[in-house]
Amino acid sequence: MLMSQAAHLTAVPPLAQVADPTGLSTPLGQVVVLAALVSSVVVGLWALWSRRKR
């Protein structure tokens, strides 16, 4: 491998240091994800409960 190619490969930052383009790691993004999880559990329980009554 040429020296310039090796230098280019080592210059790429690891994934942990790259900024989050989605914004899901922000506090607001975490609240949105938590709200989506809670709502999906509530809807799932509601569906199971409505099937149980039949």
MDTraj code that builds the backbone (N, CA, C; nanometers):
import mdtraj as md
import numpy as np

residues = "MET LEU MET SER GLN ALA ALA HIS LEU THR ALA VAL PRO PRO LEU ALA GLN VAL ALA ASP PRO THR GLY LEU SER THR PRO LEU GLY GLN VAL VAL VAL LEU ALA ALA LEU VAL SER SER VAL VAL VAL GLY LEU TRP ALA LEU TRP SER ARG ARG LYS ARG".split()
xyz = np.array([
    [0.0847, -0.1170, 0.0000],
    [0.0000, 0.0000, 0.0000],
    [0.0899, 0.1241, 0.0000],
    [0.0533, 0.2201, -0.0759],
    [0.1312, 0.3429, -0.0816],
    [0.1160, 0.4216, 0.0484],
    [0.2144, 0.5032, 0.0774],
    [0.2122, 0.5808, 0.2012],
    [0.0951, 0.6792, 0.2030],
    [0.0611, 0.7388, 0.0897],
    [-0.0492, 0.8346, 0.0871],
    [-0.1825, 0.7649, 0.1130],
    [-0.1981, 0.6427, 0.0646],
    [-0.3216, 0.5684, 0.0901],
    [-0.3315, 0.5302, 0.2376],
    [-0.2224, 0.4891, 0.2975],
    [-0.2232, 0.4523, 0.4389],
    [-0.2540, 0.5738, 0.5256],
    [-0.1999, 0.6891, 0.4910],
    [-0.2262, 0.8105, 0.5672],
    [-0.3728, 0.8503, 0.5543],
    [-0.4290, 0.8300, 0.4364],
    [-0.5700, 0.8631, 0.4157],
    [-0.6591, 0.7716, 0.4994],
    [-0.6265, 0.6448, 0.5071],
    [-0.7088, 0.5508, 0.5829],
    [-0.7043, 0.5793, 0.7324],
    [-0.5908, 0.6223, 0.7827],
    [-0.5816, 0.6507, 0.9255],
    [-0.6400, 0.7872, 0.9601],
    [-0.6627, 0.8729, 0.8612],
    [-0.7172, 1.0053, 0.8877],
    [-0.8689, 1.0025, 0.9037],
    [-0.9344, 0.8918, 0.8693],
    [-1.0797, 0.8822, 0.8818],
    [-1.1145, 0.8657, 1.0295],
    [-1.2009, 0.9521, 1.0830],
    [-1.2338, 0.9414, 1.2253],
    [-1.3202, 0.8187, 1.2523],
    [-1.3082, 0.7604, 1.3708],
    [-1.3947, 0.6469, 1.4044],
    [-1.5404, 0.6903, 1.4153],
    [-1.6316, 0.5952, 1.4048],
    [-1.7740, 0.6276, 1.4042],
    [-1.8197, 0.6945, 1.5331],
    [-1.7550, 0.6658, 1.6438],
    [-1.7963, 0.7239, 1.7712],
    [-1.7697, 0.8743, 1.7767],
    [-1.6794, 0.9241, 1.6939],
    [-1.6455, 1.0658, 1.6975],
    [-1.7172, 1.1465, 1.5903],
    [-1.7933, 1.0821, 1.5040],
    [-1.8649, 1.1525, 1.3981],
    [-1.9925, 1.2109, 1.4578],
    [-2.0257, 1.3349, 1.4203],
    [-2.1461, 1.3990, 1.4709],
    [-2.2694, 1.3220, 1.4253],
    [-2.3716, 1.3200, 1.5099],
    [-2.4950, 1.2477, 1.4803],
    [-2.5788, 1.3300, 1.3827],
    [-2.5928, 1.2869, 1.2574],
    [-2.6689, 1.3655, 1.1606],
    [-2.8195, 1.3597, 1.1847],
    [-2.8677, 1.2605, 1.2603],
    [-3.0113, 1.2471, 1.2823],
    [-3.0613, 1.3323, 1.3974],
    [-2.9751, 1.3673, 1.4899],
    [-3.0165, 1.4444, 1.6059],
    [-3.0811, 1.3608, 1.7145],
    [-3.0780, 1.2278, 1.7008],
    [-3.1422, 1.1416, 1.7996],
    [-3.0641, 1.1326, 1.9295],
    [-2.9403, 1.1773, 1.9312],
    [-2.8631, 1.1728, 2.0552],
    [-2.8837, 1.2986, 2.1396],
    [-2.9572, 1.3957, 2.0890],
    [-2.9868, 1.5158, 2.1668],
    [-3.0944, 1.4834, 2.2697],
    [-3.1082, 1.5640, 2.3734],
    [-3.2140, 1.5379, 2.4724],
    [-3.3542, 1.5353, 2.4101],
    [-3.3810, 1.6250, 2.3174],
    [-3.5118, 1.6253, 2.2516],
    [-3.5317, 1.4981, 2.1697],
    [-3.4286, 1.4552, 2.1011],
    [-3.4374, 1.3318, 2.0234],
    [-3.4621, 1.2112, 2.1117],
    [-3.3996, 1.2084, 2.2286],
    [-3.4208, 1.0970, 2.3209],
    [-3.5628, 1.0971, 2.3754],
    [-3.6188, 1.2163, 2.3990],
    [-3.7577, 1.2254, 2.4448],
    [-3.8517, 1.1759, 2.3356],
    [-3.8236, 1.2111, 2.2116],
    [-3.9070, 1.1664, 2.0997],
    [-3.9016, 1.0148, 2.0865],
    [-3.7833, 0.9566, 2.0972],
    [-3.7695, 0.8112, 2.0878],
    [-3.8423, 0.7440, 2.2036],
    [-3.8289, 0.7975, 2.3240],
    [-3.8980, 0.7411, 2.4395],
    [-4.0496, 0.7500, 2.4228],
    [-4.0984, 0.8632, 2.3728],
    [-4.2425, 0.8785, 2.3507],
    [-4.2924, 0.7792, 2.2462],
    [-4.2142, 0.7558, 2.1427],
    [-4.2535, 0.6589, 2.0400],
    [-4.2585, 0.5178, 2.0979],
    [-4.1616, 0.4831, 2.1818],
    [-4.1619, 0.3505, 2.2438],
    [-4.2811, 0.3326, 2.3375],
    [-4.3081, 0.4333, 2.4185],
    [-4.4210, 0.4250, 2.5117],
    [-4.5520, 0.4151, 2.4350],
    [-4.5673, 0.4951, 2.3304],
    [-4.6918, 0.4902, 2.2540],
    [-4.7089, 0.3566, 2.1832],
    [-4.6008, 0.2973, 2.1351],
    [-4.6139, 0.1667, 2.0702],
    [-4.6527, 0.0590, 2.1707],
    [-4.6016, 0.0670, 2.2926],
    [-4.6414, -0.0292, 2.3961],
    [-4.7882, -0.0097, 2.4324],
    [-4.8314, 0.1154, 2.4458],
    [-4.9709, 0.1434, 2.4802],
    [-5.0640, 0.0926, 2.3708],
    [-5.0313, 0.1180, 2.2462],
    [-5.1153, 0.0713, 2.1353],
    [-5.1175, -0.0810, 2.1302],
    [-5.0042, -0.1438, 2.1537],
    [-4.9997, -0.2900, 2.1551],
    [-5.0841, -0.3490, 2.2664],
    [-5.0743, -0.2910, 2.3860],
    [-5.1569, -0.3389, 2.4971],
    [-5.3050, -0.3153, 2.4710],
    [-5.3379, -0.2022, 2.4129],
    [-5.4775, -0.1732, 2.3788],
    [-5.5309, -0.2742, 2.2779],
    [-5.4503, -0.3099, 2.1786],
    [-5.4925, -0.4080, 2.0787],
    [-5.5135, -0.5446, 2.1434],
    [-5.4223, -0.5847, 2.2305],
    [-5.4391, -0.7129, 2.2994],
    [-5.5625, -0.7116, 2.3898],
    [-5.5844, -0.6012, 2.4580],
    [-5.6991, -0.5912, 2.5479],
    [-5.8304, -0.5949, 2.4692],
    [-5.8344, -0.5291, 2.3539],
    [-5.9577, -0.5281, 2.2744],
    [-5.9853, -0.6659, 2.2141],
    [-5.8822, -0.7424, 2.1806],
    [-5.9029, -0.8793, 2.1300],
    [-5.9489, -0.9721, 2.2417],
    [-5.9081, -0.9445, 2.3631],
    [-5.9416, -1.0296, 2.4768],
    [-6.0908, -1.0244, 2.5076],
    [-6.1524, -0.9106, 2.4868],
    [-6.2938, -0.8930, 2.5206],
    [-6.3868, -0.9675, 2.4252],
    [-6.3393, -1.0046, 2.3068],
    [-6.4276, -1.0681, 2.2074],
    [-6.4646, -1.2072, 2.2437],
])
top = md.Topology()
chain = top.add_chain()
for i, resn in enumerate(residues, 1):
    res = top.add_residue(resn, chain, resSeq=i)
    for name in ("N", "CA", "C"):
        top.add_atom(name, md.element.get_by_symbol(name[0]), res)
traj = md.Trajectory(xyz[None], top)
